[in-house]
Amino acid sequence: MCTVTYFPGNDGSYIFCHSRDEVASRRSTALVHDRNKNCLYPVDPRGGGSWIAASKRGTAALLNGSRKLHERRPPYRMSRGLILLDFMRYETALAFASDYNLTDVEPFTLVSRLGDGLTELHWDGRLVDLVTLDPQTPKLWASWTLYPATWQQRRQEWFQEWILSHEHPTVQDLEEFHKGAGDGIDAFDLLMKRGEGPSTTSITSVLHIRGTCTMSSLGIEDQQLRTASLT
């Protein structure tokens, strides 16, 4: 599932935007405020997990697969969407990578900004690889389970072309990129649809600015927008 973008501001603010590509039965834009973890997230109606979560400390987003298409070998011990919520309990991505048991979990990529650090955590089914990134550089990630190398590269090209005309984008600007970028091919554009298979079911954005975070989730089919904030 999914395409995720990250864009930093000059004032310490930043935006994450997440296109969720999933089957219709897992469509949801309902936002949950988990007071135990003090975070916001849209909830998966099937497993109760999520694909993006935000607190005043930071944001984390999940993508299926690691750096290549993997062979599925179910049954798996737990949902990756629940792992994302567990991640929000940790102070740093390194603490999570050092402590959390990922045995019998399907491969995934988890990107996060906690405090001033931007990281990319890969789990390939055997090993964890934690990569530290420059938090001042915009970034795009896409799921390897849906997008082969050619379309991974095209997504990067669309994003770099868009950046050239958006030096200081708003949340709405980034959401419009997620709605409109592509080559006019439904199965591979950012707003994607594959017949009875997966399609973009929602676009969720998170804005962190001056110690507050605001999450907005737009349902593609019903065009319902839900918004919540932590201050």
C-alpha positions in Angstrom: 0.0 0.0 0.0 0.8 3.7 -0.2 2.9 6.6 -1.3 4.3 8.9 1.4 5.8 12.4 1.0 7.7 14.5 3.5 8.3 18.3 3.2 10.2 20.4 5.8 9.6 24.1 6.4 12.3 26.7 7.2 10.8 27.3 10.7 11.1 23.8 12.0 7.7 22.8 10.7 7.1 19.9 8.4 4.4 18.0 6.5 3.8 14.3 6.0 1.2 13.2 3.4 0.1 9.6 2.9 -1.9 8.1 0.1 -3.4 4.8 1.3 -3.7 2.3 -1.5 -5.9 -0.6 -0.3 -8.9 -2.7 -1.1 -12.3 -1.1 -0.6 -13.2 -3.3 2.4 -10.4 -1.6 4.4 -11.5 1.9 3.5 -11.5 4.3 6.5 -10.9 7.9 7.4 -12.1 7.8 11.0 -9.5 9.4 13.3 -8.6 8.1 16.8 -7.0 10.0 19.6 -5.2 7.4 21.7 -4.7 9.0 25.1 -2.3 6.3 26.3 0.1 7.1 23.5 -1.1 10.7 23.1 -1.2 10.3 19.4 -3.7 10.6 16.5 -4.2 8.1 13.7 -6.7 6.9 11.1 -7.8 3.4 12.0 -7.9 0.3 9.8 -11.4 -1.2 10.2 -10.1 -4.7 9.8 -7.1 -5.0 12.1 -7.4 -1.9 14.3 -4.0 -0.6 13.4 -3.0 2.3 11.2 -0.7 3.5 8.4 0.2 6.9 9.8 0.3 8.2 13.4 1.2 11.6 14.9 1.9 13.0 18.3 3.4 16.3 19.5 6.8 14.5 19.5 6.6 13.5 15.8 5.1 11.5 13.0 5.5 7.9 11.7 4.2 6.4 8.4 4.1 2.8 7.3 4.6 1.3 3.8 4.2 -2.4 3.0 7.4 -4.1 1.8 11.1 -3.1 2.2 13.4 -2.5 -0.7 12.1 -5.0 -3.1 9.0 -7.1 -3.8 8.9 -10.0 -1.3 7.2 -13.4 -1.4 4.3 -13.5 1.2 4.6 -16.4 3.7 1.6 -16.2 6.0 0.5 -16.7 8.7 2.2 -13.7 10.2 2.3 -13.1 14.0 0.8 -9.6 14.0 -0.4 -6.8 11.8 2.2 -4.2 10.6 -0.4 -1.5 11.4 -0.3 -2.4 15.1 3.5 -2.3 15.0 3.2 1.3 13.8 1.1 2.2 16.9 3.6 0.4 19.2 6.4 2.5 17.6 4.7 5.6 18.9 5.6 4.5 22.5 9.3 4.8 21.8 11.4 8.0 22.2 13.6 7.2 19.1 13.6 5.0 16.1 16.9 3.5 17.3 15.3 2.5 20.6 12.5 0.8 18.7 14.9 -1.0 16.4 17.0 -2.2 19.3 14.2 -3.4 21.4 11.1 -4.5 19.4 10.6 -8.2 18.4 9.8 -8.4 14.6 10.0 -12.1 14.3 7.3 -13.5 11.9 6.3 -10.0 10.8 5.8 -9.3 7.1 8.4 -6.9 5.6 7.7 -3.2 5.8 9.3 0.3 5.7 8.6 2.7 8.5 9.6 6.4 8.1 9.5 8.8 11.0 10.4 12.2 12.2 10.8 12.2 16.0 12.1 15.5 17.3 14.7 16.7 14.9 15.6 13.3 13.4 14.3 11.8 10.2 14.7 8.1 9.8 13.8 5.2 7.5 13.5 1.8 9.1 13.5 -1.3 6.9 12.5 -4.8 8.0 13.0 -7.4 5.3 11.8 -10.4 7.3 15.2 -11.2 8.7 17.1 -8.0 9.5 16.4 -4.4 10.6 18.2 -1.6 8.8 17.8 1.9 10.2 18.9 4.8 7.9 19.3 8.4 9.1 18.1 11.0 6.6 18.6 14.7 6.3 15.4 16.3 7.9 15.8 19.4 5.7 15.4 17.5 2.4 12.0 16.6 0.9 11.4 12.9 0.4 9.0 10.5 -1.3 8.6 6.8 -0.6 6.3 4.2 -2.3 5.3 0.7 -1.4 7.3 -2.0 -3.3 4.3 -4.4 -3.0 2.4 -2.2 -5.5 5.0 -0.3 -7.5 7.9 -2.0 -9.4 11.2 -0.2 -10.0 10.0 1.7 -13.1 7.1 3.2 -11.2 9.2 3.9 -8.1 11.4 6.0 -10.3 8.5 7.8 -12.0 7.1 8.8 -8.6 10.5 10.3 -7.7 10.5 12.2 -11.0 7.0 13.6 -10.5 8.0 14.7 -7.0 11.2 16.4 -8.1 9.4 18.2 -10.9 6.7 19.4 -8.4 9.3 20.6 -5.9 10.7 23.0 -8.6 7.5 25.0 -8.5 6.7 24.6 -4.8 9.5 26.1 -2.7 7.2 26.6 0.4 4.2 24.4 -0.1 1.2 24.3 2.1 -0.6 21.1 3.3 -3.2 21.7 0.6 -0.4 22.0 -2.0 1.0 18.6 -1.0 -2.4 17.0 -0.9 -3.0 18.3 -4.5 0.2 16.6 -5.6 -1.1 13.4 -4.2 -4.4 13.8 -6.0 -3.0 14.8 -9.4 0.5 13.5 -10.0 0.9 10.9 -12.7 1.1 9.9 -16.4 -2.6 9.3 -16.8 -2.4 5.6 -16.1 -4.9 4.7 -13.4 -3.0 1.7 -12.1 0.1 3.6 -11.3 -0.7 7.3 -10.8 -0.6 8.7 -7.3 -4.4 8.6 -7.2 -4.5 5.0 -8.3 -7.2 2.5 -9.2 -6.9 -1.2 -10.3 -10.4 -2.4 -11.2 -11.7 -4.6 -8.3 -8.2 -4.5 -6.7 -6.6 -1.8 -4.6 -7.2 1.8 -5.1 -6.4 5.0 -3.3 -8.9 5.0 -0.5 -7.7 8.1 1.5 -5.2 10.9 1.7 -4.0 11.7 5.2 -1.8 14.7 6.0 0.0 15.8 9.1 1.3 19.3 9.8 3.8 19.8 12.7 4.3 23.5 13.6 5.3 25.3 16.8 4.6 22.4 19.2 1.3 21.3 17.7 0.2 18.7 15.2 -2.8 18.7 13.0 -4.0 15.6 11.1 -6.5 15.6 8.2 -7.9 12.6 6.4 -9.9 12.7 3.2 -11.9 9.8 2.0 -11.6 9.5 -1.8 -14.9 7.9 -2.5 -17.1 9.9 -0.1 -15.0 13.1 -0.1 -15.4 13.3 3.7 -12.7 15.2 5.5 -11.9 14.6 9.1 -9.5 16.8 11.1 -8.0 16.6 14.6 -5.3 18.4 16.5 -3.0 18.0 19.5 -1.7 21.2 21.1 
